[in-house]
Each structure stands twice: as structure tokens, then as C-alpha cells.
Amino acid sequence: MDLFTTQETNLLPYNGIVNYYGRILTLEESKFYYENLLNEIPWENDEAFLFGKRIITKRKVAWYGNKEYAYTYSGATKYGKVWTKELLSLKKVIEKKLKAEFNSCLLNLYHTGSEGMGWHSDDEKALGKETEIASVSLGAERFFTFKHKKSKESVKILLENGSLLVMKGATQSYWLHRLPPTVKVKSPRINLTFRTIIEE
């Protein structure tokens, strides 16, 4: 099922909640945040450990939060940096929109459409159960796909520049998601996923 329209209704047919709010930033705001993050964030190549092998990705990442939270995924641990002024400003915009609070953010930089993200769920223990994740897209528009873990039913949506997508409820337990690569996109995309780390 392909979805192209802006809507706040649940995009998933069952076993989870995904709301797409469309563009929540003006073109000027989107350009400001995009250029600031692209040029000012100390981006680093991501790494993962798969089948005992260390893999370095072309995609780059950065991890921020209220404090130096440790966040482990794909066998690698990231230690958060304290919010920049611009990230904190954007976080407040998202929190006001959703009437929610987040204490951390994972940033991804995809230089071109050739860089993507494979099927996965954000179900790490540190995020807790039925966590809420707010995903902001800046720059190039890219398709984003969900696939049910059992039925294999899929949902695809085009994420616009300056848009907000929210995953919550049982989504991470029942659905995988990915950013498929594409040869059609030649420019960068920055994705910010605002999260809540649960401290033990």
C-alpha cells in the first residue's frame, strides 16, 4: 500500500500506530535547520557488527541528549553529546506539536539516494516498550517503508522536506522499517529521530 497524502490518521492497518503530519516546518525553517545541521554537526561514519564483522557505513550519524546517554544498537555503543542550540530549538517545536517530551535524538546523514537503511525495528531495551519516536526529515525527499514481521504486509510513504512522522504503540514490536536506496536522489537528506532513553 502506497501513501502520498498528508494525514494524521494511523498509516498502519493493525499492530501499531504511525502518524504522518506532513510538513510542519516552513521552507525557510527547513533550510535553516538543514544547513546548520549539515555544516555544524560533527558527523561520524556509523558502524555496526554483523555476524562478527565490523562494518563502517557511508551514512553518517550523531547522537545527542539531555546528557551523555549511552545508546547501543547493532552491537555498537554511542555516547550522546549535549544539545546544540538549534537541536534544542527543534526539539521544543516537536514537543509542542506532539505534547510529548524527548530526552535524546539520533541524527542520520544520507549523502545521496545510494545510501539507505536496511530493515530493522527500534526495539532496543534502552527505549522501553511501546516507545514514541518522532522522525523529522530535512533535505531530499525519500520513500520510507514499513513491513509487518509476520504478515509481510507493507506500507510506503514519501517523507517530505520539513515533515514529521511519529511511530508509537506496538509498532516496534510488530513492524520493521527501512529507508530503501534509490538512484533517483542525488542530494543529501538529514533525518532526526527524537527518542526517550529510559534510565535504569
N, C-alpha and C positions, 0 to 999 in steps of 0.2 A: 504493500500500500504506500503510495507516494502522497506527501502532504506539502502543499506550497503556500497555503493561506495562513495569515496571522490569526491565531486563536488562542484563547486561554483555557479551552476545554482540554480534557485528557487526550493525548495523542495515542496512548496505548489502549488496546482493546480490553485488556484484563491484566491482573497480577502486577500492578504498578501504576504510578502517576508521573506523567511527563507533561508539563505545561510550556507552551511556546508563546512568548509575549511579543514577538516581533521586535522591531527597532524601538528601544527605549531611550536611546541617545540621539541627539540631533547629529547631522553630518559634521558640524563644527566640533561638537564634543567628541565624536568618534575619531576624528582626525587628530585632535589634541592628545587624547589618551594613546592612540596608536603610535604617533610619532614619539611621544615621551617614553613609552614603554620600550619601543623598538631600539631607541638610542641610549636610554639611561639604565635599563635593567642589565645587570651583569650576567648575561645568558651563559649557560654551560650546556655542553652536549649531554644528553641523557644517557644513562647506562642501565642495563638490565642483565640479569643472569638467567639464561635459559639452557636447560639440560647441562648445567655445569660450565657453560661458556659465558664469558663476559662480552656483552655486545654494546658497542657505542653507536648511538643513533645520530643521524644528521639533524633531526629535530632537536631543538634546544629547550631547556626548561629553567625555571627559577621557582623558589619556594619561600613564601612569606607568611608571617603570622603575628599575633599579639606578642609572642615571644619565640624563642628558638625551639619550636616544637620539632621533635624527630618524627619523620614520616617514612615508613618503609613500604615499598611496592616493587614487584618484580625482582626481589632479592637485594635491592639497593636501598640504602637509607639516606634521606635528605635532611638537613638541619636548616630550619627556617631563619630567614633574615627578618628584621623588624620592618614593618610597613614603611614605604616611601609616602610622601605627602600625597602624591597622585593616586596611589593604590588605596590609601585610606579614604580619599575623597570618593573614588569609585565604589568602594565597599559601602559607604554610607548611602549612596544612591540606590544600590541594590537592596540594602537592608530596609530602607524606607519603602521601596516598591513592594517588597515581599512581607514586610512586618516580621522580619526574622533577624537573627544575629549570626554572624560567622566569625571565627577566630583565626582563619588561615586561608591561603589561596595558592593553588598550583598554577603556574603560568607555562604555556607551551607556545613555542615559536616555530611555525612551519614556513620555511623559506619559499617554497613553491608547492604546487599541487602534487609533485612527485613524493613529497613527504606526507605520511599519514600515521594512523594509529590502528593497530590490529584489534580484533575482538577481545573485550575484557569487561569486567564489572568492577566498580569502585566499592569493593566489599571488604577492605582491609579492617582488621579488628579496631584500629585506632579511630575509625569513623563511626563505629557503633552500628546498630541495626536500624533500618528504615531511616537512614540519614537523608538530609536535604542538601543537594548540591546545586548551586546556581552558576550556570555557564554563560559567560559573556564572550561574544565574538567580535573581533575588530579586524578590519582589512578585507582580504579576499573572501568572497562568499564561497562556502563549501557545503556539500551534502554531508549529512550525519545520519547514521543508520542504527536502528535497534533490531535485535533478533532474539526471540524467545528461546530460552535454553532447552525447552522440551518440544514445543510445537514447531519451532523454527520459523514461525510467522515473523515477518519483518515490517518495519515502518521506516520510511526515509523522509527526511525534511531538509530543506535548504536553509542554512543558517546565514542570515543577512548581517551586513556590517552594522555594528552597534546594537545587535539583538541580544535577547535574554532567553535562555532555555533552562527550565528547572526540573530536576529529577528528584523524586521523593517517594515515600511509602515503601512498598516492597520491590521497587524497580530493580535494585542491585541484586536482589535475591533470585529474580526470575528472568531478567533480561541482560543480554550482552549489548555493548555498543561499540561503534568504531567510526573512525574518520577515514573513508576509503581514499586512496591516492587517485589523482586524475591528471592527465596530460594537458587538460584544457586551462588549468590555472597556472599562471606564471609569476604571480606576485605573492608576497607574504601574508600570512594570517596569524594573528595572536589570539589565543584562547585563554581565558581566565576562569578557573573553577573555584568558586568560593565554597569553603567547607567548614566543618566543625570537628576539630580533634577532641576526642574525649580523653581526659587525663585520668589515669588510674589512681 
